[in-house]
Amino acid sequence: MKNLLSAVKEALEQGNWYAALFMALALPDICGNIQYPQLKSEQRYVQWFNKYPGCKYIHEVGADGQKHVFLSGEDCYALRCSLLHEGSDVISHQRCRKVLDSFLFLTKGSHCNYCDVNGRTFLQLNVGEFYKDICNAVENWLDDIASDNSIQKELSNMITIHTSGVTKDGIHFG
């Protein structure tokens, strides 16, 4: 998992916004699959997102300070589906979406804002801040599951890209 977090950070540092975004959207899928293997993909993604990074997208609004969810696990999963499978930030056609119709990603500017245009609801997100929220959530999750041997075993089976030397199976290459 640390390799994936490093890869996302490196993509962001290089200004490779698309790679960073695609990878950031895949991380809740991976963590959710490991944490909740008995659930279906959408359920585990939504549950993991709402438990970990979701709190970053709940803000008090209005004079009465009512809590409002700007980005739910359902809408994030809809974005994941639309972006990874179709290359689109429009989620209005996704079955799992809850509130949003589309996303607008920026490299500069505020972290998270709603926009309503002609009856369509957009969420404007700073891609760098979104990445940080997801990666910090993964780090928190890794702390939470540090003593869970079955999850640690699953993590040990994650992909490693070898550049030279010997693999864990003793195969020489490079």
Backbone as CSV, one residue per row, in Angstrom:
resi,resn,N_x,N_y,N_z,CA_x,CA_y,CA_z,C_x,C_y,C_z
1,MET,0.821,-1.190,0.000,0.000,0.000,0.000,0.870,1.261,0.000
2,LYS,1.990,1.197,0.714,2.895,2.354,0.748,3.409,2.686,-0.651
3,ASN,3.639,1.648,-1.482,4.087,1.883,-2.856,3.044,2.674,-3.642
4,LEU,1.780,2.329,-3.447,0.719,3.040,-4.160,0.604,4.484,-3.679
5,LEU,0.688,4.688,-2.369,0.646,6.050,-1.839,1.804,6.885,-2.381
6,SER,2.989,6.289,-2.447,4.151,6.991,-2.999,3.950,7.325,-4.471
7,ALA,3.344,6.409,-5.210,3.113,6.637,-6.633,2.130,7.778,-6.853
8,VAL,1.095,7.865,-6.031,0.136,8.956,-6.154,0.835,10.283,-5.845
9,LYS,1.612,10.301,-4.783,2.322,11.526,-4.400,3.282,11.952,-5.509
10,GLU,3.993,11.008,-6.069,4.939,11.309,-7.141,4.222,11.860,-8.367
11,ALA,3.091,11.267,-8.712,2.315,11.758,-9.854,1.882,13.202,-9.621
12,LEU,1.451,13.496,-8.419,1.014,14.849,-8.088,2.180,15.830,-8.145
13,GLU,3.334,15.437,-7.592,4.515,16.301,-7.613,4.973,16.598,-9.038
14,GLN,4.744,15.656,-9.941,5.124,15.831,-11.341,4.067,16.597,-12.135
15,GLY,2.963,16.922,-11.487,1.873,17.596,-12.187,1.081,16.656,-13.070
16,ASN,1.202,15.376,-12.826,0.445,14.377,-13.586,-0.911,14.198,-12.887
17,TRP,-1.760,15.215,-13.051,-3.027,15.304,-12.333,-3.943,14.132,-12.620
18,TYR,-3.970,13.675,-13.853,-4.871,12.575,-14.216,-4.458,11.279,-13.534
19,ALA,-3.168,10.978,-13.565,-2.696,9.761,-12.899,-2.979,9.824,-11.405
20,ALA,-2.709,10.981,-10.775,-2.959,11.140,-9.341,-4.439,10.955,-9.027
21,LEU,-5.302,11.531,-9.850,-6.743,11.428,-9.611,-7.246,10.002,-9.804
22,PHE,-6.829,9.353,-10.882,-7.255,7.976,-11.130,-6.819,7.069,-9.982
23,MET,-5.580,7.244,-9.546,-5.070,6.402,-8.456,-5.773,6.717,-7.141
24,ALA,-6.003,7.993,-6.865,-6.689,8.373,-5.625,-8.091,7.781,-5.586
25,LEU,-8.771,7.743,-6.714,-10.118,7.163,-6.757,-10.094,5.644,-6.624
26,ALA,-8.991,5.016,-6.983,-8.883,3.558,-6.862,-8.549,3.117,-5.439
27,LEU,-7.890,3.973,-4.663,-7.456,3.577,-3.313,-8.608,3.159,-2.397
28,PRO,-9.735,3.889,-2.348,-10.840,3.404,-1.509,-11.372,2.045,-1.958
29,ASP,-11.284,1.771,-3.254,-11.671,0.455,-3.773,-10.794,-0.640,-3.173
30,ILE,-9.498,-0.405,-3.194,-8.533,-1.390,-2.690,-8.702,-1.579,-1.186
31,CYS,-8.752,-0.463,-0.456,-8.895,-0.541,1.002,-10.226,-1.173,1.383
32,GLY,-11.291,-0.773,0.703,-12.613,-1.332,0.977,-12.672,-2.819,0.709
33,ASN,-12.009,-3.268,-0.347,-11.975,-4.696,-0.677,-11.259,-5.485,0.413
34,ILE,-10.185,-4.931,0.924,-9.429,-5.613,1.974,-10.186,-5.581,3.304
35,GLN,-10.798,-4.429,3.613,-11.498,-4.252,4.891,-12.824,-5.003,4.937
36,TYR,-13.578,-4.971,3.835,-14.932,-5.532,3.802,-15.086,-6.505,2.632
37,PRO,-14.340,-7.609,2.602,-14.373,-8.497,1.439,-15.734,-9.153,1.204
38,GLN,-16.568,-9.197,2.215,-17.870,-9.833,2.090,-18.892,-8.948,1.366
39,LEU,-18.593,-7.669,1.240,-19.524,-6.740,0.600,-19.246,-6.628,-0.891
40,LYS,-20.240,-6.152,-1.628,-20.065,-5.885,-3.051,-19.272,-4.592,-3.221
41,SER,-18.722,-4.401,-4.399,-17.811,-3.292,-4.678,-18.373,-1.940,-4.248
42,GLU,-19.567,-1.611,-4.673,-20.149,-0.314,-4.331,-20.307,-0.165,-2.815
43,GLN,-20.806,-1.190,-2.164,-21.036,-1.122,-0.713,-19.737,-0.911,0.054
44,ARG,-18.707,-1.659,-0.305,-17.453,-1.536,0.442,-16.778,-0.199,0.169
45,TYR,-16.865,0.303,-1.062,-16.293,1.606,-1.395,-16.983,2.691,-0.582
46,VAL,-18.313,2.706,-0.615,-19.091,3.726,0.090,-18.828,3.652,1.593
47,GLN,-18.838,2.464,2.140,-18.624,2.308,3.580,-17.235,2.797,3.981
48,TRP,-16.223,2.394,3.224,-14.857,2.820,3.549,-14.715,4.328,3.387
49,PHE,-15.217,4.885,2.280,-15.103,6.329,2.037,-15.791,7.116,3.146
50,ASN,-17.002,6.733,3.494,-17.737,7.472,4.517,-17.052,7.395,5.879
51,LYS,-16.397,6.277,6.168,-15.720,6.120,7.457,-14.411,6.898,7.519
52,TYR,-13.673,6.979,6.422,-12.341,7.579,6.455,-12.296,8.989,5.849
53,PRO,-12.195,9.170,4.535,-12.068,10.554,4.070,-13.381,11.339,4.076
54,GLY,-14.505,10.659,4.175,-15.802,11.327,4.085,-15.989,12.483,5.050
55,CYS,-15.413,12.392,6.228,-15.574,13.460,7.232,-14.982,14.785,6.757
56,LYS,-14.027,14.745,5.835,-13.431,15.975,5.297,-14.413,16.750,4.417
57,TYR,-15.508,16.103,4.042,-16.469,16.708,3.121,-17.818,16.967,3.781
58,ILE,-17.817,17.056,5.090,-19.000,17.445,5.850,-18.676,18.787,6.499
59,HIS,-19.471,19.800,6.178,-19.214,21.144,6.676,-20.509,21.750,7.220
60,GLU,-20.367,22.605,8.190,-21.506,23.354,8.702,-21.756,24.529,7.772
61,VAL,-23.022,24.709,7.386,-23.384,25.792,6.472,-24.570,26.567,7.027
62,GLY,-24.696,27.776,6.560,-25.831,28.613,6.946,-25.691,29.201,8.335
63,ALA,-26.616,30.085,8.650,-26.602,30.776,9.938,-26.798,29.817,11.107
64,ASP,-27.539,28.737,10.855,-27.798,27.771,11.938,-26.718,26.698,12.049
65,GLY,-25.721,26.727,11.180,-24.609,25.783,11.249,-24.995,24.338,11.014
66,GLN,-25.979,24.121,10.148,-26.432,22.769,9.861,-25.368,22.008,9.070
67,LYS,-25.124,20.753,9.475,-24.118,19.934,8.782,-24.630,19.538,7.406
68,HIS,-23.715,19.646,6.433,-24.051,19.326,5.046,-22.943,18.453,4.460
69,VAL,-23.334,17.381,3.799,-22.378,16.480,3.150,-22.146,16.985,1.726
70,PHE,-20.924,17.446,1.472,-20.578,17.936,0.141,-20.194,16.792,-0.789
71,LEU,-19.554,15.768,-0.249,-19.158,14.609,-1.060,-19.415,13.347,-0.258
72,SER,-20.399,12.587,-0.691,-20.751,11.327,-0.035,-19.982,10.177,-0.677
73,GLY,-19.958,9.064,0.010,-19.347,7.862,-0.555,-20.019,7.437,-1.845
74,GLU,-21.332,7.629,-1.917,-22.069,7.258,-3.136,-21.639,8.108,-4.317
75,ASP,-21.545,9.422,-4.099,-21.141,10.300,-5.201,-19.685,10.080,-5.604
76,CYS,-18.836,9.787,-4.618,-17.436,9.504,-4.943,-17.330,8.195,-5.727
77,TYR,-18.123,7.195,-5.338,-18.126,5.927,-6.074,-18.640,6.150,-7.503
78,ALA,-19.655,6.985,-7.641,-20.170,7.301,-8.976,-19.082,7.960,-9.823
79,LEU,-18.305,8.858,-9.200,-17.189,9.484,-9.915,-16.162,8.443,-10.299
80,ARG,-15.831,7.568,-9.377,-14.870,6.495,-9.651,-15.321,5.680,-10.867
81,CYS,-16.591,5.303,-10.893,-17.121,4.503,-12.007,-17.065,5.285,-13.313
82,SER,-17.532,6.516,-13.266,-17.582,7.321,-14.474,-16.189,7.651,-15.003
83,LEU,-15.291,8.000,-14.105,-13.947,8.383,-14.539,-13.119,7.184,-14.985
84,LEU,-13.099,6.114,-14.182,-12.250,4.970,-14.520,-12.764,4.171,-15.711
85,HIS,-14.078,4.144,-15.899,-14.637,3.332,-16.987,-14.971,4.133,-18.239
86,GLU,-15.199,5.451,-18.070,-15.632,6.255,-19.206,-14.761,7.483,-19.459
87,GLY,-13.869,7.801,-18.512,-13.039,8.984,-18.656,-13.814,10.279,-18.490
88,SER,-14.919,10.237,-17.758,-15.788,11.400,-17.617,-15.972,11.777,-16.152
89,ASP,-16.166,13.085,-15.912,-16.469,13.558,-14.568,-17.966,13.813,-14.379
90,VAL,-18.764,13.446,-15.365,-20.221,13.553,-15.288,-20.754,12.274,-14.667
91,ILE,-21.532,12.412,-13.585,-22.037,11.218,-12.897,-23.558,11.140,-12.891
92,SER,-24.235,12.053,-13.591,-25.700,12.112,-13.547,-26.352,10.810,-14.003
93,HIS,-25.685,10.019,-14.799,-26.232,8.756,-15.291,-25.856,7.546,-14.414
94,GLN,-25.057,7.776,-13.380,-24.615,6.673,-12.525,-25.710,6.323,-11.506
95,ARG,-26.049,5.064,-11.418,-27.097,4.574,-10.537,-26.834,4.896,-9.077
96,CYS,-25.598,4.832,-8.654,-25.260,4.967,-7.240,-25.156,6.406,-6.762
97,ARG,-25.160,7.375,-7.653,-24.988,8.769,-7.234,-26.116,9.190,-6.305
98,LYS,-25.798,10.169,-5.466,-26.768,10.596,-4.466,-27.268,12.017,-4.734
99,VAL,-26.364,12.976,-4.934,-26.739,14.383,-5.041,-26.158,15.038,-6.286
100,LEU,-24.904,14.787,-6.545,-24.171,15.527,-7.572,-24.494,15.054,-8.982
101,ASP,-24.264,15.964,-9.940,-24.394,15.636,-11.355,-23.040,15.532,-12.032
102,SER,-22.090,16.317,-11.521,-20.790,16.370,-12.173,-19.750,16.938,-11.206
103,PHE,-18.496,16.847,-11.623,-17.374,17.382,-10.854,-16.592,18.348,-11.725
104,LEU,-15.921,19.266,-11.073,-15.014,20.178,-11.736,-13.735,20.168,-10.921
105,PHE,-12.661,19.638,-11.496,-11.387,19.536,-10.787,-10.480,20.684,-11.191
106,LEU,-9.845,21.275,-10.185,-8.944,22.397,-10.386,-7.589,22.081,-9.765
107,THR,-6.526,22.662,-10.316,-5.205,22.494,-9.714,-4.898,23.607,-8.727
108,LYS,-5.668,24.673,-8.764,-5.505,25.794,-7.837,-6.882,26.162,-7.312
109,GLY,-6.889,26.877,-6.210,-8.171,27.347,-5.699,-8.638,26.581,-4.482
110,SER,-9.862,26.858,-4.112,-10.398,26.317,-2.866,-10.546,24.798,-2.902
111,HIS,-10.623,24.236,-1.737,-10.673,22.790,-1.545,-11.943,22.176,-2.120
112,CYS,-13.103,22.760,-1.796,-14.370,22.103,-2.116,-15.483,23.143,-2.144
113,ASN,-16.205,23.257,-3.254,-17.334,24.187,-3.378,-18.440,23.565,-4.212
114,TYR,-19.664,23.831,-3.804,-20.825,23.461,-4.625,-21.076,24.533,-5.660
115,CYS,-21.538,24.117,-6.817,-21.969,25.042,-7.851,-23.277,24.502,-8.417
116,ASP,-24.270,25.347,-8.524,-25.521,24.974,-9.187,-25.656,25.814,-10.445
117,VAL,-25.720,25.137,-11.590,-25.832,25.816,-12.867,-26.954,25.165,-13.651
118,ASN,-27.973,25.949,-13.980,-29.115,25.466,-14.760,-29.695,24.167,-14.194
119,GLY,-29.831,24.122,-12.882,-30.448,22.963,-12.240,-29.537,21.759,-12.092
120,ARG,-28.280,21.893,-12.449,-27.315,20.800,-12.303,-26.371,21.133,-11.163
121,THR,-26.058,20.138,-10.339,-25.200,20.341,-9.182,-23.803,19.809,-9.462
122,PHE,-22.820,20.702,-9.362,-21.426,20.366,-9.567,-20.700,20.471,-8.233
123,LEU,-19.675,19.668,-8.060,-18.781,19.841,-6.935,-17.425,20.209,-7.497
124,GLN,-16.943,21.371,-7.108,-15.629,21.836,-7.523,-14.628,21.376,-6.479
125,LEU,-13.604,20.642,-6.906,-12.590,20.113,-5.994,-11.200,20.480,-6.472
126,ASN,-10.348,20.805,-5.517,-8.936,20.987,-5.801,-8.333,19.580,-5.838
127,VAL,-7.784,19.177,-6.971,-7.310,17.804,-7.148,-6.195,17.461,-6.161
128,GLY,-5.327,18.411,-5.851,-4.253,18.168,-4.896,-4.785,17.937,-3.491
129,GLU,-5.778,18.717,-3.095,-6.375,18.552,-1.764,-7.166,17.242,-1.692
130,PHE,-7.855,16.907,-2.777,-8.598,15.646,-2.817,-7.634,14.472,-2.647
131,TYR,-6.528,14.512,-3.371,-5.513,13.474,-3.248,-5.042,13.366,-1.806
132,LYS,-4.735,14.516,-1.176,-4.246,14.496,0.201,-5.282,13.903,1.147
133,ASP,-6.543,14.248,0.940,-7.605,13.701,1.793,-7.668,12.183,1.681
134,ILE,-7.585,11.681,0.470,-7.648,10.226,0.258,-6.411,9.559,0.857
135,CYS,-5.241,10.084,0.573,-4.009,9.463,1.071,-3.911,9.539,2.596
136,ASN,-4.323,10.650,3.190,-4.344,10.730,4.656,-5.325,9.715,5.240
137,ALA,-6.438,9.525,4.557,-7.416,8.530,5.007,-6.828,7.122,4.937
138,VAL,-6.088,6.838,3.881,-5.444,5.519,3.764,-4.430,5.348,4.892
139,GLU,-3.660,6.379,5.182,-2.695,6.309,6.286,-3.411,6.042,7.612
140,ASN,-4.519,6.739,7.856,-5.298,6.500,9.077,-5.835,5.082,9.128
141,TRP,-6.298,4.601,7.985,-6.806,3.235,7.905,-5.684,2.235,8.199
142,LEU,-4.506,2.480,7.636,-3.371,1.587,7.894,-3.038,1.544,9.387
143,ASP,-3.140,2.668,10.061,-2.936,2.686,11.516,-4.012,1.864,12.225
144,ASP,-5.252,2.017,11.786,-6.370,1.302,12.415,-6.257,-0.215,12.276
145,ILE,-5.723,-0.678,11.164,-5.692,-2.121,10.888,-4.312,-2.736,11.134
146,ALA,-3.420,-1.980,11.755,-2.039,-2.432,11.951,-1.948,-3.748,12.720
147,SER,-2.859,-4.008,13.634,-2.780,-5.228,14.444,-3.707,-6.338,13.939
148,ASP,-4.344,-6.130,12.813,-5.242,-7.146,12.248,-4.434,-8.056,11.316
149,ASN,-4.120,-9.246,11.793,-3.247,-10.162,11.034,-3.827,-10.572,9.690
150,SER,-5.137,-10.766,9.601,-5.715,-11.191,8.323,-5.616,-10.067,7.289
151,ILE,-5.807,-8.835,7.722,-5.684,-7.708,6.790,-4.221,-7.496,6.420
152,GLN,-3.321,-7.655,7.371,-1.891,-7.524,7.072,-1.456,-8.565,6.044
153,LYS,-2.021,-9.751,6.148,-1.705,-10.800,5.165,-2.178,-10.383,3.772
154,GLU,-3.384,-9.820,3.692,-3.896,-9.344,2.406,-3.006,-8.240,1.839
155,LEU,-2.569,-7.343,2.697,-1.693,-6.255,2.254,-0.367,-6.788,1.722
156,SER,0.122,-7.880,2.318,1.399,-8.442,1.867,1.292,-9.054,0.465
157,ASN,0.074,-9.291,0.003,-0.139,-9.867,-1.327,-0.312,-8.811,-2.417
158,MET,-0.201,-7.550,-2.047,-0.384,-6.495,-3.041,0.800,-6.458,-4.006
159,ILE,0.552,-5.887,-5.150,1.548,-5.827,-6.211,2.794,-5.057,-5.784
160,THR,3.919,-5.569,-6.218,5.200,-4.877,-6.102,5.843,-4.912,-7.472
161,ILE,6.252,-3.778,-7.952,6.959,-3.731,-9.234,8.445,-3.763,-8.933
162,HIS,9.128,-4.790,-9.456,10.556,-5.002,-9.208,11.354,-4.393,-10.356
163,THR,12.334,-3.606,-10.026,13.149,-2.980,-11.069,14.451,-3.733,-11.321
164,SER,14.942,-4.420,-10.318,16.118,-5.269,-10.493,16.302,-6.093,-9.234
165,GLY,17.034,-7.163,-9.344,17.331,-7.962,-8.164,16.607,-9.288,-8.146
166,VAL,16.099,-9.610,-6.968,15.472,-10.914,-6.750,14.064,-10.684,-6.213
167,THR,13.099,-11.421,-6.738,11.723,-11.315,-6.243,11.590,-12.085,-4.951
168,LYS,10.444,-11.968,-4.293,10.214,-12.683,-3.040,10.187,-14.201,-3.247
169,ASP,10.059,-14.620,-4.513,10.070,-16.061,-4.824,11.463,-16.553,-5.215
170,GLY,12.470,-15.679,-5.103,13.837,-16.071,-5.402,14.188,-16.026,-6.880
171,ILE,13.352,-15.415,-7.704,13.612,-15.339,-9.149,14.521,-14.143,-9.409
172,HIS,15.633,-14.385,-10.116,16.583,-13.321,-10.457,16.187,-12.667,-11.773
173,PHE,16.353,-11.373,-11.846,16.110,-10.657,-13.087,16.866,-9.338,-13.046
174,GLY,16.813,-8.593,-14.140,17.368,-7.246,-14.150,18.664,-7.154,-14.803
